[in-house]
Amino acid sequence: MSNNLLKGKRGIIFGALDPNSIAWKVAESCHAQGAEFVLTNAPIAMRMGTINQLAEKCGAQVIPADATSMEDLQNLFTKSMEILGGKLDFVLHSIGMSINVRKGNHYTELDYDMLHKGFDVSAVSFHKVLQTAYKMDAINEWGSVLALSYIAAQRAFPDYNDMADNKAYLESIARSYGYHYGKKSKVRVNTISQSPTMTTAGAGVKGFDGFVKYADVMSPLGNASAQECADYCVSLFSDLTKMVTMQNLFHDGGFSYTGISMEVMDMFTENGKKES
Ligand SMILES: NC(=O)c1ccc[n+]([C@@H]2O[C@H](COP(=O)([O-])OP(=O)(O)OC[C@H]3O[C@@H](n4cnc5c(N)ncnc54)[C@H](O)[C@@H]3O)[C@@H](O)[C@H]2O)c1
């Protein structure tokens, strides 16, 4: 259903790799709500993924950009404003990657070259995106910038590895840049802390299946899907949330504030053991 919540708004969406990607769903939802945008991803992802199908569906152009390269980002923002015919109203940063996770390196034995690369891609790139937009004055007043995070930034999830540290830094950038960008031109900056979701990046985490099931039974509403995350992003890009900035917003069916659920409790009680 469309309420044209984003009619007349222009944006850039980073990170749609395939139809499972959260950014893919965000692009579809923004399109349905009347937005116009440019899609972008790392040059290597252009070859791996199916972004062109999404672009066709949304009437969007694709501009490759490595989010760690200031040169690529400047080119991306310049061309996007040319294509869309003016300054932007929203940006989605939906980017994450850890080589240590991919290689299965234990947190107590991290490879620091890999750590630096993952940190640059997953966290510092958010600062680079913001700094590029800020210096170019590329975002309209009351514009909205979002990045996607995970609760391992606040609580220990052993197999989330160095991505937990990357997410903590990412959320801090939203607060710090949110202050400066709000003061300069009333631009909002937030992170959404999403439930575990079956995507290429998610499935890379060891034992991810278990993560997903555990979170689902611990959340009163169950896990939030990628489509529900896209709906939340639309609301945060819209004018209905103009005064929300510098926040880490949990979008997790209540997981973050649940101490224990009855389903989990039952696994440890005699009654629960008998019933199962
Ligand atoms: N899947 C989950 O369980 C989950 C939960 C919470 C938060 N998140 C976050 O959501 C975001 C999107 O991940 P996803 O789950 O949709 O997986 P995904 O694999 O579909 O998306 C990750 C994207 O990052 C892109 N990317 C990697 N390196 C890049 C670079 N140098 N420059 C530009 N783009 C680059 C990839 O090409 C890919 O499109 C990530 O920040 C992820 O950490 C995911």
The ligand as an SDF file (V2000), in Angstrom:
LIG
                    3D

 44 48  0  0  0  0  0  0  0  0999 V2000
   21.2160   -9.6290    8.3120 N   0  0  0  0  0  0  0  0  0  0  0  0
   21.1810   -9.3550    9.5940 C   0  0  0  0  0  0  0  0  0  0  0  0
   20.9260  -10.2150   10.4430 O   0  0  0  0  0  0  0  0  0  0  0  0
   21.4020   -7.9460   10.0680 C   0  0  0  0  0  0  0  0  0  0  0  0
   20.9620   -7.5630   11.3530 C   0  0  0  0  0  0  0  0  0  0  0  0
   21.2230   -6.2570   11.7850 C   0  0  0  0  0  0  0  0  0  0  0  0
   21.8950   -5.3800   10.9550 C   0  0  0  0  0  0  0  0  0  0  0  0
   22.3190   -5.7910    9.7130 N   0  0  0  0  0  0  0  0  0  0  0  0
   23.0600   -4.8380    8.8750 C   0  0  0  0  0  0  0  0  0  0  0  0
   22.2970   -4.5390    7.7170 O   0  0  0  0  0  0  0  0  0  0  0  0
   23.1980   -4.0600    6.7140 C   0  0  0  0  0  0  0  0  0  0  0  0
   22.8860   -4.7500    5.3950 C   0  0  0  0  0  0  0  0  0  0  0  0
   23.2210   -6.1080    5.4560 O   0  0  0  0  0  0  0  0  0  0  0  0
   22.2970   -7.2630    4.8790 P   0  0  0  0  0  0  0  0  0  0  0  0
   21.9940   -8.1490    6.0150 O   0  0  0  0  0  0  0  0  0  0  0  0
   21.1940   -6.7110    4.0650 O   0  0  0  0  0  0  0  0  0  0  0  0
   23.3270   -8.0920    3.9730 O   0  0  0  0  0  0  0  0  0  0  0  0
   23.8400   -7.9200    2.4570 P   0  0  0  0  0  0  0  0  0  0  0  0
   24.9870   -8.8520    2.3420 O   0  0  0  0  0  0  0  0  0  0  0  0
   22.7120   -8.1010    1.5180 O   0  0  0  0  0  0  0  0  0  0  0  0
   24.3300   -6.4050    2.3930 O   0  0  0  0  0  0  0  0  0  0  0  0
   25.6390   -5.9770    2.7460 C   0  0  0  0  0  0  0  0  0  0  0  0
   26.0670   -5.0360    1.6330 C   0  0  0  0  0  0  0  0  0  0  0  0
   27.3160   -4.3890    1.9060 O   0  0  0  0  0  0  0  0  0  0  0  0
   27.9150   -4.1540    0.6270 C   0  0  0  0  0  0  0  0  0  0  0  0
   29.3270   -3.7950    0.7290 N   0  0  0  0  0  0  0  0  0  0  0  0
   30.3440   -4.5610    1.2310 C   0  0  0  0  0  0  0  0  0  0  0  0
   31.5230   -3.8940    1.0910 N   0  0  0  0  0  0  0  0  0  0  0  0
   31.2280   -2.6880    0.5100 C   0  0  0  0  0  0  0  0  0  0  0  0
   32.0080   -1.5570    0.1290 C   0  0  0  0  0  0  0  0  0  0  0  0
   33.3480   -1.5290    0.2860 N   0  0  0  0  0  0  0  0  0  0  0  0
   31.3810   -0.4950   -0.4430 N   0  0  0  0  0  0  0  0  0  0  0  0
   30.0350   -0.4970   -0.6380 C   0  0  0  0  0  0  0  0  0  0  0  0
   29.2430   -1.5350   -0.2840 N   0  0  0  0  0  0  0  0  0  0  0  0
   29.8320   -2.6240    0.2900 C   0  0  0  0  0  0  0  0  0  0  0  0
   27.7120   -5.5170   -0.0350 C   0  0  0  0  0  0  0  0  0  0  0  0
   27.9960   -5.5110   -1.4270 O   0  0  0  0  0  0  0  0  0  0  0  0
   26.2490   -5.7830    0.2880 C   0  0  0  0  0  0  0  0  0  0  0  0
   25.3950   -5.2300   -0.6950 O   0  0  0  0  0  0  0  0  0  0  0  0
   24.6150   -4.3000    7.2480 C   0  0  0  0  0  0  0  0  0  0  0  0
   25.0850   -3.1220    7.8600 O   0  0  0  0  0  0  0  0  0  0  0  0
   24.3650   -5.3540    8.2990 C   0  0  0  0  0  0  0  0  0  0  0  0
   25.3860   -5.4150    9.2750 O   0  0  0  0  0  0  0  0  0  0  0  0
   22.0580   -7.0350    9.2620 C   0  0  0  0  0  0  0  0  0  0  0  0
  1  2  1  0
  2  3  2  0
  2  4  1  0
  4  5  1  0
  4 44  2  0
  5  6  2  0
  6  7  1  0
  7  8  2  0
  8  9  1  0
  8 44  1  0
  9 10  1  0
  9 42  1  0
 10 11  1  0
 11 12  1  0
 11 40  1  0
 12 13  1  0
 13 14  1  0
 14 15  2  0
 14 16  1  0
 14 17  1  0
 17 18  1  0
 18 19  2  0
 18 20  1  0
 18 21  1  0
 21 22  1  0
 22 23  1  0
 23 24  1  0
 23 38  1  0
 24 25  1  0
 25 26  1  0
 25 36  1  0
 26 27  1  0
 26 35  1  0
 27 28  2  0
 28 29  1  0
 29 30  1  0
 29 35  2  0
 30 31  1  0
 30 32  2  0
 32 33  1  0
 33 34  2  0
 34 35  1  0
 36 37  1  0
 36 38  1  0
 38 39  1  0
 40 41  1  0
 40 42  1  0
 42 43  1  0
M  CHG  2   8   1  16  -1
M  END
$$$$
